[in-house]
Amino acid sequence: MKLRTIKIGSIGLVAALMATSCSQDLMTDVNQNPNQADDAPLSTIVTSALAGSILPVEGENARIAGIWSQNFTGTDRQYSAYDVYGVTASDFHWEHFYYGNIQQANLAIGKAGQNQFYTGICKVTKANSFGLMTSLWGDIPFSEANDLVNSPNPKFDAQTDVYSGVQAMLDEAISDLNSGNGTDDAGVDFFYAGDNASWVKAANTMKARYFMHVGDYSAAETAANAGITDPVNNMMIPHAGVYGQNMNVYSSFGEQDRQGYMSAPGAYLPTILDSLGAKNDAKTDESARFADLYIGKGSPADYDLNYSGGLFSATSSFPVATASETHLILAEIASRNTNDVDALIHLNAVRQILAAKYPSGQYDDYVASDFATSADLLYAIMLEKYCSMVGQIEVFNDLRRSKNLIGIQPKGTAVKIPQRYLIPQDELNGNTSVTTAGDLFQETPVNQ
């Protein structure tokens, strides 16, 4: 191929033509990438916010909470260090909260206009993300969060202020949902298929949960009574089992991504659920629940998660808020108020839920004479909540809030279980408002 020779004068002419014509036509939007959208339909953004609420409750932070609560055991690589509390700030992350859910919720709320169904459900998920974060980290960015332009170094709000903000956000969500303005017209609500009443119940169960965190039992009781009390209204994350798309996150991690990192040898929960474990008595047979969650029956050294069925299979739904949690909140409040009659009613409600789920097990109703003291009843309530909320962050929250009432033994040389997550290294690197990751064993303000 013969190269052409172009005279300098011709180049000047071409340049002149480009300056006149390309600046008007060809150069229009030259700096805009057509493959990088700067807007999206409301339905897409709401879907993103709802999908972004999954990893905050089912991902890495839940796994660490489960290891430190001894639902699981860290058995390989960094997870074996996690098992004995060997962590640094670089092991913690909160981008799934701030950017995966909260930022998407903010965008959806701003775009939803008068569709208060969408603003309501996005506020529920956003409030839950903030509630989970402050429960794990204590003081966190809240009032200035996700506003890079005005607050490039967002301040850390006091934990009690964040909890107050979470409650206010949930109240707003409930008001939006009760307004009657707007529907799930795009069909994107994979939690409740557009059922306002179910979302309101879920929001109230969350309110009860976070009131418990700060010790406001009266407000927690009021919220719980308006919350989820029937399993049909449980807020569950659906999973279809396709890897990299909609697979149960525990299954994805344990079977596909990091096989062998996390198991359950010697973990407390499978030990007490197993045939000779402490959760079995004359009225209780936990064999079906054990088999649903774990394998390795009768051999604590070999316990592993059951990925074939139950909570951890590829297609298993994962709980966000449930009737069992609500009833156990009400049972604990009644017990702490020396109302053992109501405490038994709600504890037995959970046992009836279990009996329906595990018909081959045994969950006969308890009566007052089954407990020597009120303290024994409270212990039974807290132990049941520990079992019923396996894999959820709230198990770790309850252990710390109750001063480890059920008596989990710390690992290694530690004298107590960890009390908070460390501020992520990314935040330390990029936010001048914080200078230290914190002390793993220092209680957060509400637990002091």
TORVEX-843552 format. One record per residue (C-alpha): residue number from 1; x, y, z. Coordinates in nm, 3 decimals, always signed. Layout:
# TORVEX-843552
+-----+---------+---------+---------+
: num :       X :       Y :       Z :
+-----+---------+---------+---------+
: NUM :       X :       Y :       Z :
...
+-----+---------+---------+---------+
***
This chain:
# TORVEX-843552
+-----+---------+---------+---------+
: num :       X :       Y :       Z :
+-----+---------+---------+---------+
:   1 :  +0.000 :  +0.000 :  +0.000 :
:   2 :  +0.143 :  +0.335 :  -0.101 :
:   3 :  +0.143 :  +0.612 :  +0.160 :
:   4 :  +0.013 :  +0.946 :  +0.049 :
:   5 :  +0.208 :  +1.266 :  +0.099 :
:   6 :  +0.006 :  +1.549 :  +0.250 :
:   7 :  +0.128 :  +1.908 :  +0.216 :
:   8 :  +0.140 :  +2.133 :  +0.520 :
:   9 :  -0.097 :  +2.370 :  +0.352 :
:  10 :  -0.351 :  +2.092 :  +0.312 :
:  11 :  -0.326 :  +2.011 :  +0.682 :
:  12 :  -0.397 :  +2.373 :  +0.758 :
:  13 :  -0.704 :  +2.362 :  +0.538 :
:  14 :  -0.832 :  +2.045 :  +0.701 :
:  15 :  -0.777 :  +2.199 :  +1.042 :
:  16 :  -0.968 :  +2.508 :  +0.942 :
:  17 :  -1.257 :  +2.299 :  +0.815 :
:  18 :  -1.261 :  +2.100 :  +1.138 :
:  19 :  -1.265 :  +2.418 :  +1.340 :
:  20 :  -1.571 :  +2.544 :  +1.161 :
:  21 :  -1.775 :  +2.233 :  +1.098 :
:  22 :  -1.673 :  +1.983 :  +1.366 :
:  23 :  -1.718 :  +2.232 :  +1.646 :
:  24 :  -2.083 :  +2.258 :  +1.546 :
:  25 :  -2.163 :  +1.902 :  +1.456 :
:  26 :  -1.896 :  +1.637 :  +1.506 :
:  27 :  -1.769 :  +1.773 :  +1.835 :
:  28 :  -2.112 :  +1.790 :  +1.998 :
:  29 :  -2.115 :  +1.583 :  +2.321 :
:  30 :  -1.763 :  +1.455 :  +2.248 :
:  31 :  -1.695 :  +1.415 :  +2.620 :
:  32 :  -2.008 :  +1.212 :  +2.684 :
:  33 :  -1.984 :  +0.834 :  +2.691 :
:  34 :  -2.299 :  +0.684 :  +2.537 :
:  35 :  -2.231 :  +0.363 :  +2.730 :
:  36 :  -2.232 :  +0.543 :  +3.064 :
:  37 :  -2.586 :  +0.652 :  +3.143 :
:  38 :  -2.637 :  +0.956 :  +3.362 :
:  39 :  -2.999 :  +0.870 :  +3.435 :
:  40 :  -3.226 :  +0.567 :  +3.448 :
:  41 :  -3.598 :  +0.494 :  +3.481 :
:  42 :  -3.738 :  +0.502 :  +3.833 :
:  43 :  -3.811 :  +0.128 :  +3.819 :
:  44 :  -3.444 :  +0.053 :  +3.749 :
:  45 :  -3.322 :  +0.270 :  +4.035 :
:  46 :  -3.573 :  +0.122 :  +4.282 :
:  47 :  -3.467 :  -0.226 :  +4.175 :
:  48 :  -3.106 :  -0.126 :  +4.232 :
:  49 :  -3.186 :  +0.002 :  +4.581 :
:  50 :  -3.374 :  -0.316 :  +4.675 :
:  51 :  -3.104 :  -0.541 :  +4.529 :
:  52 :  -2.844 :  -0.328 :  +4.705 :
:  53 :  -3.008 :  -0.406 :  +5.039 :
:  54 :  -2.916 :  -0.776 :  +5.008 :
:  55 :  -2.541 :  -0.782 :  +5.075 :
:  56 :  -2.567 :  -0.558 :  +5.383 :
:  57 :  -2.773 :  -0.827 :  +5.557 :
:  58 :  -2.646 :  -1.146 :  +5.390 :
:  59 :  -2.285 :  -1.079 :  +5.294 :
:  60 :  -1.943 :  -1.050 :  +5.456 :
:  61 :  -2.054 :  -0.851 :  +5.758 :
:  62 :  -2.311 :  -1.117 :  +5.844 :
:  63 :  -2.052 :  -1.393 :  +5.805 :
:  64 :  -1.811 :  -1.223 :  +6.045 :
:  65 :  -2.094 :  -1.166 :  +6.292 :
:  66 :  -2.184 :  -1.534 :  +6.261 :
:  67 :  -1.828 :  -1.647 :  +6.326 :
:  68 :  -1.795 :  -1.427 :  +6.635 :
:  69 :  -2.136 :  -1.547 :  +6.753 :
:  70 :  -2.024 :  -1.907 :  +6.693 :
:  71 :  -2.295 :  -1.991 :  +6.444 :
:  72 :  -1.997 :  -2.073 :  +6.223 :
:  73 :  -1.622 :  -2.131 :  +6.245 :
:  74 :  -1.354 :  -1.963 :  +6.037 :
:  75 :  -1.144 :  -2.252 :  +5.907 :
:  76 :  -0.907 :  -2.137 :  +5.630 :
:  77 :  -0.697 :  -1.843 :  +5.512 :
:  78 :  -0.803 :  -1.510 :  +5.661 :
:  79 :  -1.118 :  -1.669 :  +5.801 :
:  80 :  -0.912 :  -1.884 :  +6.037 :
:  81 :  -0.769 :  -1.557 :  +6.171 :
:  82 :  -1.118 :  -1.406 :  +6.196 :
:  83 :  -1.216 :  -1.704 :  +6.413 :
:  84 :  -0.977 :  -1.590 :  +6.688 :
:  85 :  -1.048 :  -1.219 :  +6.628 :
:  86 :  -0.735 :  -1.157 :  +6.421 :
:  87 :  -0.853 :  -0.865 :  +6.210 :
:  88 :  -0.732 :  -0.526 :  +6.090 :
:  89 :  -0.916 :  -0.224 :  +5.952 :
:  90 :  -0.858 :  -0.351 :  +5.596 :
:  91 :  -1.077 :  -0.655 :  +5.673 :
:  92 :  -1.388 :  -0.439 :  +5.711 :
:  93 :  -1.598 :  -0.270 :  +5.444 :
:  94 :  -1.917 :  -0.068 :  +5.437 :
:  95 :  -1.949 :  +0.027 :  +5.071 :
:  96 :  -2.236 :  -0.219 :  +5.029 :
:  97 :  -2.428 :  -0.013 :  +5.284 :
:  98 :  -2.340 :  +0.338 :  +5.172 :
:  99 :  -2.319 :  +0.291 :  +4.797 :
: 100 :  -2.490 :  -0.039 :  +4.726 :
: 101 :  -2.809 :  +0.050 :  +4.912 :
: 102 :  -2.822 :  +0.398 :  +5.066 :
: 103 :  -2.702 :  +0.594 :  +4.763 :
: 104 :  -2.938 :  +0.404 :  +4.532 :
: 105 :  -3.223 :  +0.461 :  +4.776 :
: 106 :  -3.144 :  +0.833 :  +4.782 :
: 107 :  -3.160 :  +0.847 :  +4.401 :
: 108 :  -3.488 :  +0.657 :  +4.394 :
: 109 :  -3.643 :  +0.876 :  +4.664 :
: 110 :  -3.540 :  +1.188 :  +4.472 :
: 111 :  -3.690 :  +1.058 :  +4.149 :
: 112 :  -4.008 :  +0.896 :  +4.286 :
: 113 :  -4.203 :  +1.221 :  +4.321 :
: 114 :  -4.557 :  +1.147 :  +4.436 :
: 115 :  -4.513 :  +0.770 :  +4.428 :
: 116 :  -4.484 :  +0.735 :  +4.803 :
: 117 :  -4.489 :  +0.357 :  +4.782 :
: 118 :  -4.142 :  +0.369 :  +4.629 :
: 119 :  -4.016 :  +0.640 :  +4.863 :
: 120 :  -4.150 :  +0.437 :  +5.156 :
: 121 :  -3.989 :  +0.106 :  +5.069 :
: 122 :  -3.657 :  +0.270 :  +4.984 :
: 123 :  -3.659 :  +0.448 :  +5.321 :
: 124 :  -3.719 :  +0.115 :  +5.495 :
: 125 :  -3.413 :  -0.046 :  +5.336 :
: 126 :  -3.203 :  +0.270 :  +5.386 :
: 127 :  -3.298 :  +0.290 :  +5.755 :
: 128 :  -3.214 :  -0.076 :  +5.803 :
: 129 :  -2.871 :  -0.027 :  +5.647 :
: 130 :  -2.796 :  +0.264 :  +5.881 :
: 131 :  -2.931 :  +0.067 :  +6.177 :
: 132 :  -2.711 :  -0.233 :  +6.102 :
: 133 :  -2.405 :  -0.015 :  +6.052 :
: 134 :  -2.440 :  +0.179 :  +6.375 :
: 135 :  -2.502 :  -0.146 :  +6.563 :
: 136 :  -2.173 :  -0.284 :  +6.432 :
: 137 :  -1.950 :  +0.023 :  +6.424 :
: 138 :  -2.101 :  +0.264 :  +6.679 :
: 139 :  -2.049 :  +0.623 :  +6.564 :
: 140 :  -2.075 :  +0.644 :  +6.182 :
: 141 :  -2.128 :  +0.906 :  +5.910 :
: 142 :  -2.502 :  +0.970 :  +5.898 :
: 143 :  -2.618 :  +1.331 :  +5.868 :
: 144 :  -2.345 :  +1.416 :  +5.614 :
: 145 :  -2.319 :  +1.074 :  +5.449 :
: 146 :  -2.330 :  +1.030 :  +5.070 :
: 147 :  -2.288 :  +1.402 :  +4.998 :
: 148 :  -1.942 :  +1.427 :  +4.842 :
: 149 :  -1.993 :  +1.781 :  +4.713 :
: 150 :  -2.096 :  +1.943 :  +5.041 :
: 151 :  -1.935 :  +1.699 :  +5.284 :
: 152 :  -1.627 :  +1.538 :  +5.129 :
: 153 :  -1.514 :  +1.439 :  +5.480 :
: 154 :  -1.843 :  +1.350 :  +5.650 :
: 155 :  -1.849 :  +1.374 :  +6.027 :
: 156 :  -1.915 :  +1.073 :  +6.245 :
: 157 :  -2.248 :  +1.113 :  +6.425 :
: 158 :  -2.296 :  +0.978 :  +6.777 :
: 159 :  -2.443 :  +0.629 :  +6.781 :
: 160 :  -2.748 :  +0.740 :  +6.978 :
: 161 :  -2.814 :  +1.015 :  +6.723 :
: 162 :  -2.792 :  +0.765 :  +6.439 :
: 163 :  -3.044 :  +0.538 :  +6.610 :
: 164 :  -3.277 :  +0.838 :  +6.651 :
: 165 :  -3.233 :  +0.915 :  +6.282 :
: 166 :  -3.310 :  +0.556 :  +6.190 :
: 167 :  -3.633 :  +0.570 :  +6.389 :
: 168 :  -3.732 :  +0.898 :  +6.223 :
: 169 :  -3.659 :  +0.749 :  +5.880 :
: 170 :  -3.873 :  +0.443 :  +5.955 :
: 171 :  -4.155 :  +0.670 :  +6.076 :
: 172 :  -4.134 :  +0.860 :  +5.745 :
: 173 :  -4.141 :  +0.532 :  +5.556 :
: 174 :  -4.450 :  +0.415 :  +5.742 :
: 175 :  -4.621 :  +0.748 :  +5.677 :
: 176 :  -4.539 :  +0.725 :  +5.306 :
: 177 :  -4.664 :  +0.368 :  +5.285 :
: 178 :  -4.985 :  +0.454 :  +5.469 :
: 179 :  -5.053 :  +0.757 :  +5.249 :
: 180 :  -5.210 :  +0.554 :  +4.971 :
: 181 :  -5.016 :  +0.754 :  +4.713 :
: 182 :  -4.837 :  +0.539 :  +4.461 :
: 183 :  -4.808 :  +0.169 :  +4.388 :
: 184 :  -4.556 :  -0.081 :  +4.260 :
: 185 :  -4.669 :  -0.001 :  +3.907 :
: 186 :  -4.342 :  -0.132 :  +3.759 :
: 187 :  -4.364 :  -0.464 :  +3.944 :
: 188 :  -4.015 :  -0.440 :  +4.095 :
: 189 :  -4.094 :  -0.514 :  +4.462 :
: 190 :  -3.948 :  -0.862 :  +4.502 :
: 191 :  -4.006 :  -0.858 :  +4.879 :
: 192 :  -4.381 :  -0.805 :  +4.904 :
: 193 :  -4.511 :  -0.757 :  +4.548 :
: 194 :  -4.646 :  -0.411 :  +4.625 :
: 195 :  -4.822 :  -0.495 :  +4.953 :
: 196 :  -4.806 :  -0.175 :  +5.160 :
: 197 :  -4.934 :  -0.341 :  +5.478 :
: 198 :  -4.657 :  -0.600 :  +5.478 :
: 199 :  -4.392 :  -0.330 :  +5.435 :
: 200 :  -4.541 :  -0.139 :  +5.730 :
: 201 :  -4.521 :  -0.451 :  +5.947 :
: 202 :  -4.159 :  -0.505 :  +5.846 :
: 203 :  -4.076 :  -0.143 :  +5.926 :
: 204 :  -4.231 :  -0.180 :  +6.271 :
: 205 :  -4.034 :  -0.495 :  +6.344 :
: 206 :  -3.719 :  -0.302 :  +6.249 :
: 207 :  -3.828 :  -0.020 :  +6.479 :
: 208 :  -3.868 :  -0.269 :  +6.762 :
: 209 :  -3.525 :  -0.416 :  +6.689 :
: 210 :  -3.350 :  -0.081 :  +6.703 :
: 211 :  -3.542 :  +0.036 :  +7.011 :
: 212 :  -3.413 :  -0.281 :  +7.181 :
: 213 :  -3.059 :  -0.179 :  +7.092 :
: 214 :  -3.092 :  +0.141 :  +7.294 :
: 215 :  -3.286 :  -0.019 :  +7.580 :
: 216 :  -3.618 :  +0.157 :  +7.513 :
: 217 :  -3.836 :  -0.145 :  +7.589 :
: 218 :  -4.164 :  +0.048 :  +7.603 :
: 219 :  -4.121 :  +0.188 :  +7.252 :
: 220 :  -3.995 :  -0.150 :  +7.130 :
: 221 :  -4.309 :  -0.320 :  +7.263 :
: 222 :  -4.537 :  -0.072 :  +7.088 :
: 223 :  -4.352 :  -0.116 :  +6.758 :
: 224 :  -4.337 :  -0.495 :  +6.787 :
: 225 :  -4.712 :  -0.517 :  +6.843 :
: 226 :  -4.752 :  -0.346 :  +6.506 :
: 227 :  -4.485 :  -0.561 :  +6.345 :
: 228 :  -4.466 :  -0.901 :  +6.179 :
: 229 :  -4.640 :  -1.161 :  +6.395 :
: 230 :  -4.733 :  -1.417 :  +6.129 :
: 231 :  -4.462 :  -1.590 :  +5.919 :
: 232 :  -4.668 :  -1.524 :  +5.607 :
: 233 :  -4.551 :  -1.162 :  +5.636 :
: 234 :  -4.182 :  -1.241 :  +5.686 :
: 235 :  -3.951 :  -1.014 :  +5.488 :
: 236 :  -3.740 :  -1.259 :  +5.290 :
: 237 :  -3.476 :  -1.212 :  +5.021 :
: 238 :  -3.569 :  -1.448 :  +4.735 :
: 239 :  -3.299 :  -1.646 :  +4.555 :
: 240 :  -3.329 :  -1.841 :  +4.230 :
: 241 :  -2.989 :  -2.007 :  +4.259 :
: 242 :  -2.804 :  -1.870 :  +3.953 :
: 243 :  -2.439 :  -1.808 :  +4.040 :
: 244 :  -2.334 :  -1.445 :  +4.005 :
: 245 :  -2.694 :  -1.331 :  +3.972 :
: 246 :  -2.948 :  -1.441 :  +4.230 :
: 247 :  -2.786 :  -1.718 :  +4.433 :
: 248 :  -2.814 :  -1.733 :  +4.811 :
: 249 :  -2.506 :  -1.543 :  +4.927 :
: 250 :  -2.406 :  -1.802 :  +5.188 :
: 251 :  -2.424 :  -2.074 :  +4.924 :
: 252 :  -2.229 :  -1.865 :  +4.677 :
: 253 :  -1.953 :  -1.803 :  +4.931 :
: 254 :  -1.932 :  -2.154 :  +5.073 :
: 255 :  -1.981 :  -2.359 :  +4.757 :
: 256 :  -1.846 :  -2.139 :  +4.477 :
: 257 :  -1.629 :  -1.852 :  +4.591 :
: 258 :  -1.436 :  -1.962 :  +4.901 :
: 259 :  -1.481 :  -2.331 :  +4.962 :
: 260 :  -1.348 :  -2.436 :  +5.300 :
: 261 :  -1.305 :  -2.085 :  +5.441 :
: 262 :  -1.602 :  -2.112 :  +5.677 :
: 263 :  -1.748 :  -2.425 :  +5.833 :
: 264 :  -1.879 :  -2.506 :  +6.181 :
: 265 :  -1.647 :  -2.747 :  +6.368 :
: 266 :  -1.699 :  -2.692 :  +6.740 :
: 267 :  -1.920 :  -2.386 :  +6.687 :
: 268 :  -2.164 :  -2.332 :  +6.973 :
: 269 :  -2.491 :  -2.334 :  +6.777 :
: 270 :  -2.464 :  -2.677 :  +6.609 :
: 271 :  -2.335 :  -2.821 :  +6.937 :
: 272 :  -2.649 :  -2.721 :  +7.128 :
: 273 :  -2.887 :  -2.817 :  +6.845 :
: 274 :  -2.736 :  -3.163 :  +6.800 :
: 275 :  -2.911 :  -3.462 :  +6.957 :
: 276 :  -2.743 :  -3.434 :  +7.298 :
: 277 :  -2.719 :  -3.055 :  +7.295 :
: 278 :  -2.860 :  -2.812 :  +7.547 :
: 279 :  -3.155 :  -2.706 :  +7.327 :
: 280 :  -3.306 :  -3.053 :  +7.353 :
: 281 :  -3.525 :  -3.141 :  +7.651 :
: 282 :  -3.837 :  -3.341 :  +7.734 :
: 283 :  -4.049 :  -3.103 :  +7.523 :
: 284 :  -3.798 :  -3.027 :  +7.250 :
: 285 :  -3.636 :  -3.228 :  +6.972 :
: 286 :  -3.408 :  -3.012 :  +6.760 :
: 287 :  -3.290 :  -3.290 :  +6.525 :
: 288 :  -3.486 :  -3.156 :  +6.226 :
: 289 :  -3.365 :  -2.798 :  +6.272 :
: 290 :  -3.007 :  -2.922 :  +6.315 :
: 291 :  -3.028 :  -3.125 :  +5.994 :
: 292 :  -3.175 :  -2.823 :  +5.814 :
: 293 :  -2.876 :  -2.608 :  +5.903 :
: 294 :  -2.578 :  -2.839 :  +5.955 :
: 295 :  -2.424 :  -3.170 :  +5.860 :
: 296 :  -2.189 :  -3.386 :  +6.067 :
: 297 :  -2.440 :  -3.502 :  +6.325 :
: 298 :  -2.278 :  -3.636 :  +6.643 :
: 299 :  -1.932 :  -3.519 :  +6.548 :
: 300 :  -1.863 :  -3.161 :  +6.661 :
: 301 :  -1.520 :  -3.164 :  +6.499 :
: 302 :  -1.680 :  -3.226 :  +6.159 :
: 303 :  -1.977 :  -2.988 :  +6.167 :
: 304 :  -2.033 :  -2.803 :  +5.842 :
: 305 :  -2.310 :  -2.591 :  +5.692 :
: 306 :  -2.580 :  -2.778 :  +5.504 :
: 307 :  -2.577 :  -2.631 :  +5.154 :
: 308 :  -2.830 :  -2.885 :  +5.026 :
: 309 :  -3.133 :  -2.737 :  +5.197 :
: 310 :  -3.246 :  -2.510 :  +5.475 :
: 311 :  -3.106 :  -2.160 :  +5.513 :
: 312 :  -2.788 :  -2.202 :  +5.312 :
: 313 :  -2.890 :  -2.371 :  +4.987 :
: 314 :  -2.850 :  -2.192 :  +4.655 :
: 315 :  -3.222 :  -2.121 :  +4.623 :
: 316 :  -3.305 :  -2.058 :  +4.990 :
: 317 :  -3.460 :  -1.725 :  +5.081 :
: 318 :  -3.283 :  -1.527 :  +5.352 :
: 319 :  -3.461 :  -1.338 :  +5.633 :
: 320 :  -3.451 :  -0.963 :  +5.683 :
: 321 :  -3.731 :  -0.933 :  +5.942 :
: 322 :  -3.953 :  -1.214 :  +6.071 :
: 323 :  -4.238 :  -1.307 :  +6.301 :
: 324 :  -3.999 :  -1.510 :  +6.516 :
: 325 :  -3.786 :  -1.203 :  +6.581 :
: 326 :  -4.094 :  -0.998 :  +6.670 :
: 327 :  -4.231 :  -1.257 :  +6.913 :
: 328 :  -3.893 :  -1.304 :  +7.078 :
: 329 :  -3.858 :  -0.928 :  +7.123 :
: 330 :  -4.198 :  -0.926 :  +7.292 :
: 331 :  -4.104 :  -1.231 :  +7.500 :
: 332 :  -3.784 :  -1.067 :  +7.622 :
: 333 :  -3.960 :  -0.741 :  +7.708 :
: 334 :  -4.230 :  -0.925 :  +7.903 :
: 335 :  -3.970 :  -1.129 :  +8.087 :
: 336 :  -3.766 :  -0.821 :  +8.179 :
: 337 :  -4.090 :  -0.664 :  +8.304 :
: 338 :  -4.150 :  -0.974 :  +8.522 :
: 339 :  -4.454 :  -1.066 :  +8.312 :
: 340 :  -4.374 :  -1.434 :  +8.270 :
: 341 :  -4.725 :  -1.514 :  +8.144 :
: 342 :  -4.686 :  -1.298 :  +7.832 :
: 343 :  -4.325 :  -1.403 :  +7.796 :
: 344 :  -4.436 :  -1.766 :  +7.769 :
: 345 :  -4.711 :  -1.677 :  +7.521 :
: 346 :  -4.459 :  -1.525 :  +7.280 :
: 347 :  -4.192 :  -1.790 :  +7.335 :
: 348 :  -4.452 :  -2.057 :  +7.263 :
: 349 :  -4.562 :  -1.868 :  +6.952 :
: 350 :  -4.211 :  -1.916 :  +6.816 :
: 351 :  -4.216 :  -2.283 :  +6.914 :
: 352 :  -4.540 :  -2.321 :  +6.720 :
: 353 :  -4.373 :  -2.160 :  +6.416 :
: 354 :  -4.091 :  -2.413 :  +6.453 :
: 355 :  -4.334 :  -2.703 :  +6.488 :
: 356 :  -4.501 :  -2.602 :  +6.162 :
: 357 :  -4.166 :  -2.571 :  +5.987 :
: 358 :  -4.019 :  -2.893 :  +6.130 :
: 359 :  -4.306 :  -3.140 :  +6.173 :
: 360 :  -4.062 :  -3.424 :  +6.245 :
: 361 :  -3.921 :  -3.231 :  +6.541 :
: 362 :  -4.086 :  -3.158 :  +6.874 :
: 363 :  -4.177 :  -2.817 :  +7.014 :
: 364 :  -4.440 :  -2.866 :  +7.283 :
: 365 :  -4.559 :  -2.551 :  +7.459 :
: 366 :  -4.370 :  -2.459 :  +7.773 :
: 367 :  -4.555 :  -2.387 :  +8.099 :
: 368 :  -4.443 :  -2.185 :  +8.399 :
: 369 :  -4.336 :  -2.494 :  +8.595 :
: 370 :  -4.079 :  -2.576 :  +8.326 :
: 371 :  -3.863 :  -2.294 :  +8.463 :
: 372 :  -3.734 :  -2.276 :  +8.818 :
: 373 :  -3.691 :  -1.899 :  +8.806 :
: 374 :  -3.775 :  -1.601 :  +8.587 :
: 375 :  -3.406 :  -1.580 :  +8.503 :
: 376 :  -3.426 :  -1.930 :  +8.358 :
: 377 :  -3.715 :  -1.822 :  +8.137 :
: 378 :  -3.522 :  -1.518 :  +8.012 :
: 379 :  -3.226 :  -1.744 :  +7.937 :
: 380 :  -3.453 :  -1.975 :  +7.735 :
: 381 :  -3.589 :  -1.678 :  +7.539 :
: 382 :  -3.245 :  -1.543 :  +7.455 :
: 383 :  -3.118 :  -1.889 :  +7.363 :
: 384 :  -3.413 :  -1.941 :  +7.131 :
: 385 :  -3.349 :  -1.607 :  +6.965 :
: 386 :  -2.985 :  -1.706 :  +6.921 :
: 387 :  -3.102 :  -2.021 :  +6.740 :
: 388 :  -3.387 :  -1.867 :  +6.544 :
: 389 :  -3.178 :  -1.589 :  +6.392 :
: 390 :  -2.884 :  -1.799 :  +6.278 :
: 391 :  -2.674 :  -1.626 :  +6.014 :
: 392 :  -2.819 :  -1.281 :  +6.083 :
: 393 :  -2.627 :  -0.985 :  +6.222 :
: 394 :  -2.883 :  -0.951 :  +6.501 :
: 395 :  -2.741 :  -1.261 :  +6.675 :
: 396 :  -2.415 :  -1.070 :  +6.729 :
: 397 :  -2.609 :  -0.760 :  +6.835 :
: 398 :  -2.803 :  -0.958 :  +7.097 :
: 399 :  -2.490 :  -1.116 :  +7.244 :
: 400 :  -2.331 :  -0.777 :  +7.301 :
: 401 :  -2.651 :  -0.604 :  +7.411 :
: 402 :  -2.728 :  -0.874 :  +7.668 :
: 403 :  -2.370 :  -0.887 :  +7.799 :
: 404 :  -2.344 :  -1.235 :  +7.651 :
: 405 :  -2.629 :  -1.365 :  +7.865 :
: 406 :  -2.623 :  -1.711 :  +7.705 :
: 407 :  -2.253 :  -1.752 :  +7.785 :
: 408 :  -2.064 :  -1.790 :  +7.456 :
: 409 :  -1.700 :  -1.865 :  +7.539 :
: 410 :  -1.452 :  -1.629 :  +7.370 :
: 411 :  -1.193 :  -1.781 :  +7.136 :
: 412 :  -0.818 :  -1.790 :  +7.181 :
: 413 :  -0.679 :  -1.572 :  +7.459 :
: 414 :  -0.962 :  -1.316 :  +7.451 :
: 415 :  -1.157 :  -1.259 :  +7.771 :
: 416 :  -1.470 :  -1.146 :  +7.587 :
: 417 :  -1.613 :  -1.158 :  +7.239 :
: 418 :  -1.549 :  -0.859 :  +7.007 :
: 419 :  -1.769 :  -0.559 :  +7.073 :
: 420 :  -1.750 :  -0.362 :  +6.748 :
: 421 :  -1.620 :  -0.369 :  +6.394 :
: 422 :  -1.314 :  -0.163 :  +6.306 :
: 423 :  -1.357 :  +0.148 :  +6.092 :
: 424 :  -1.273 :  +0.035 :  +5.737 :
: 425 :  -0.927 :  +0.122 :  +5.609 :
: 426 :  -1.076 :  +0.287 :  +5.301 :
: 427 :  -1.258 :  +0.534 :  +5.529 :
: 428 :  -0.941 :  +0.600 :  +5.729 :
: 429 :  -0.756 :  +0.672 :  +5.406 :
: 430 :  -1.018 :  +0.900 :  +5.255 :
: 431 :  -1.197 :  +1.081 :  +5.538 :
: 432 :  -1.009 :  +1.329 :  +5.754 :
: 433 :  -1.292 :  +1.324 :  +6.009 :
: 434 :  -1.165 :  +0.992 :  +6.145 :
: 435 :  -0.813 :  +0.902 :  +6.257 :
: 436 :  -0.845 :  +0.566 :  +6.430 :
: 437 :  -1.007 :  +0.233 :  +6.352 :
: 438 :  -1.120 :  +0.192 :  +6.713 :
: 439 :  -1.076 :  -0.087 :  +6.967 :
: 440 :  -1.230 :  -0.422 :  +6.874 :
: 441 :  -1.312 :  -0.501 :  +7.237 :
: 442 :  -1.447 :  -0.158 :  +7.341 :
: 443 :  -1.825 :  -0.157 :  +7.375 :
: 444 :  -2.018 :  +0.079 :  +7.151 :
: 445 :  -2.188 :  +0.360 :  +7.348 :
: 446 :  -2.530 :  +0.190 :  +7.371 :
: 447 :  -2.373 :  -0.128 :  +7.510 :
: 448 :  -2.162 :  +0.039 :  +7.778 :
+-----+---------+---------+---------+
***
